[in-house]
């Protein structure tokens, strides 16, 4: 998919409707049309990037900055908000559905129905050390 077929790019170019909260030269924030909780919003880079591998680091930093501010704003908004989740799905295996990087920001409260189910058991130090070594190798292969 290129940016001409991307619904988020259409929102950036005002070819699709959205309830916009914030816009600057790099990032755009708008309400999610299928909110997990009232106040659930998305922050995207304005330049099309399918996933983290394609995302310019400066644009990623701006997306994070905007999400951080909006997470703080949620607590002052009058919407029910006892906590905030930031969630980014990168790739189909991670449940990414729209292939334009987007960071979910949503208010949480006791009794909401959002859940992440995983195998949260304690891991052996050797396994953690092997994973850390693999990640250090991956870092050495980055072009930065």
Backbone torsions as a table, in degrees:
resi	resn	phi	psi	omega
1	UNK	NA	134.2	173.6
2	UNK	-103.2	177.9	-174.4
3	UNK	-65.9	-18.5	178.5
4	UNK	-72.1	-17.1	179.7
5	UNK	-106.3	3.1	-172.6
6	UNK	-93.0	125.1	-179.3
7	UNK	-63.9	-34.6	179.5
8	UNK	-70.6	-36.5	174.3
9	UNK	-64.8	-37.0	176.6
10	UNK	-61.8	-38.3	176.7
11	UNK	-65.0	-44.9	178.6
12	UNK	-55.7	-43.0	-176.1
13	UNK	-90.5	8.1	177.5
14	UNK	65.4	26.5	175.3
15	UNK	-91.7	-5.4	176.3
16	UNK	-139.2	148.0	-176.8
17	UNK	-74.9	144.9	174.6
18	UNK	-159.5	151.4	174.2
19	UNK	-92.6	93.1	-172.8
20	UNK	-80.5	135.6	-179.9
21	UNK	-105.7	-39.6	-175.0
22	UNK	-147.6	144.3	172.2
23	UNK	-148.1	136.2	171.0
24	UNK	-137.4	-169.0	-176.9
25	UNK	-64.5	-24.8	-171.5
26	UNK	-112.6	-33.3	-170.8
27	UNK	-128.7	156.2	176.9
28	UNK	-136.3	137.7	177.7
29	UNK	-125.4	137.3	-178.4
30	UNK	-151.9	162.6	-179.1
31	UNK	-70.1	137.8	173.7
32	UNK	-70.6	133.3	-178.4
33	UNK	-79.9	-6.6	172.9
34	UNK	-128.4	69.5	-170.9
35	UNK	-68.9	140.7	172.3
36	UNK	-67.8	-43.6	175.7
37	UNK	-140.9	160.0	176.9
38	UNK	-58.8	128.6	-177.7
39	UNK	104.1	-6.3	179.7
40	UNK	-60.9	125.3	-177.9
41	UNK	-134.3	166.7	178.6
42	UNK	-121.9	143.1	172.8
43	UNK	-120.5	128.7	-177.3
44	UNK	-129.0	154.1	167.1
45	UNK	-74.8	143.4	179.1
46	UNK	-70.5	-32.2	176.0
47	UNK	-78.4	134.1	-177.9
48	UNK	-62.6	127.9	173.1
49	UNK	-143.6	121.3	-177.0
50	UNK	-64.3	-48.0	-177.3
51	UNK	-147.2	-174.2	-178.2
52	UNK	-58.5	-34.1	-179.9
53	UNK	-61.7	-29.3	-177.2
54	UNK	-95.5	-9.0	-171.6
55	UNK	-83.9	124.5	173.3
56	UNK	-60.5	133.0	-175.9
57	UNK	-60.9	-36.3	178.8
58	UNK	-66.6	-40.0	176.8
59	UNK	-64.6	-40.4	177.6
60	UNK	-61.5	-40.6	178.1
61	UNK	-64.0	-39.0	178.9
62	UNK	-68.4	-40.0	176.2
63	UNK	-58.5	-45.7	178.9
64	UNK	-61.8	-45.2	-180.0
65	UNK	-58.6	-45.9	179.2
66	UNK	-64.4	-43.3	178.7
67	UNK	-61.6	-41.2	178.5
68	UNK	-59.7	-49.3	179.5
69	UNK	-61.6	-42.4	-178.6
70	UNK	-71.2	-32.2	173.7
71	UNK	-61.3	-42.3	176.0
72	UNK	-65.8	-39.5	179.7
73	UNK	-64.4	-34.2	178.1
74	UNK	-56.9	-39.5	-178.9
75	UNK	-67.6	-21.3	-178.6
76	UNK	-105.4	4.6	-169.5
77	UNK	-83.5	-19.0	-171.8
78	UNK	92.0	-12.5	172.5
79	UNK	-74.2	154.0	178.7
80	UNK	-65.2	118.6	-175.3
81	UNK	-155.6	104.1	176.0
82	UNK	-103.3	-8.7	178.8
83	UNK	-167.9	173.1	-178.6
84	UNK	-137.7	137.0	170.5
85	UNK	-110.3	140.6	168.1
86	UNK	-112.3	131.2	-175.4
87	UNK	-142.1	128.1	176.6
88	UNK	-129.9	123.6	176.6
89	UNK	-101.4	122.1	-177.8
90	UNK	-115.2	97.0	178.5
91	UNK	104.4	156.0	-177.3
92	UNK	-58.5	-40.0	180.0
93	UNK	-64.2	-22.6	178.8
94	UNK	-95.1	10.3	178.0
95	UNK	76.0	24.0	172.7
96	UNK	-68.9	128.9	-179.0
97	UNK	-109.8	-34.4	175.5
98	UNK	-107.9	120.9	-172.1
99	UNK	-90.7	61.9	169.4
100	UNK	-143.5	123.6	-176.4
101	UNK	-47.6	133.2	175.8
102	UNK	-151.7	137.6	-179.8
103	UNK	-107.0	116.9	177.1
104	UNK	-77.1	138.3	173.0
105	UNK	-128.7	116.4	179.7
106	UNK	-141.3	141.3	178.9
107	UNK	-71.5	145.8	177.2
108	UNK	-120.2	151.7	176.0
109	UNK	-154.3	156.0	-179.9
110	UNK	-55.8	127.3	177.6
111	UNK	92.8	-4.1	176.1
112	UNK	-67.2	166.0	-170.6
113	UNK	-102.0	6.7	-179.9
114	UNK	-74.8	135.7	178.6
115	UNK	-143.1	144.2	167.3
116	UNK	-116.1	121.3	-178.5
117	UNK	-107.5	128.2	-178.3
118	UNK	-154.3	175.2	175.9
119	UNK	-92.6	90.5	-172.2
120	UNK	-89.7	22.3	-175.6
121	UNK	-72.1	154.1	178.1
122	UNK	-63.0	137.1	-178.3
123	UNK	-107.2	153.5	178.0
124	UNK	-66.2	140.8	-179.7
125	UNK	-56.7	-39.6	179.2
126	UNK	-59.8	-42.7	177.5
127	UNK	-62.4	-43.2	179.1
128	UNK	-64.6	-41.1	178.6
129	UNK	-63.7	-40.7	178.2
130	UNK	-64.4	-40.4	177.0
131	UNK	-64.9	-41.3	178.0
132	UNK	-61.6	-41.5	178.7
133	UNK	-63.3	-43.2	178.2
134	UNK	-61.6	-40.1	179.2
135	UNK	-69.3	-38.2	175.7
136	UNK	-61.8	-39.5	176.3
137	UNK	-62.1	-46.2	177.7
138	UNK	-58.8	-41.6	177.8
139	UNK	-61.8	-38.4	-179.1
140	UNK	-66.9	-19.0	-178.6
141	UNK	-94.0	-2.3	178.2
142	UNK	-73.4	151.5	178.8
143	UNK	-92.6	63.3	177.8
144	UNK	-144.9	NA	NA
